[in-house]
Amino acid sequence: MNDENKNYVDIWGDNVKIKDLGISMLLCIAFALGGFILAPGEAPQPLITGLVGGVIGFIISSIIIKPKRNITKMEGDE
């Protein structure tokens, strides 16, 4: 295994960089937990704001971290 492939980990059949995975996990956890803790009100409100925070974290991480794949189309029999 060369040095470039040591930075990748296999998750659900896809190779991702450990650094990018950590950044996206920290963002999503921080926004979801922040929304849950800072939510005013009774029972359903913290759950809803925590879920919204998780979605916001996902959107931000998908903007910050770009895919590393190169897709090439091959001509062939279909």
Residue pairs with C-beta under 8 A, 6 or more apart in sequence:
7 17
7 18
7 19
8 15
8 16
8 17
8 18
9 15
9 16
9 17
9 18
9 21
11 21
17 68
20 65
23 61
23 64
23 65
24 57
24 58
24 61
24 64
24 65
27 57
27 60
27 61
27 64
28 54
28 57
28 58
28 61
29 57
30 57
31 53
31 54
31 56
31 57
31 60
32 50
32 51
32 53
32 54
32 57
33 50
33 53
34 53
35 46
35 49
35 50
35 51
35 52
35 53
35 54
35 56
36 46
36 47
36 49
36 50
36 53
37 46
38 49
39 45
39 46
39 48
39 49
39 50
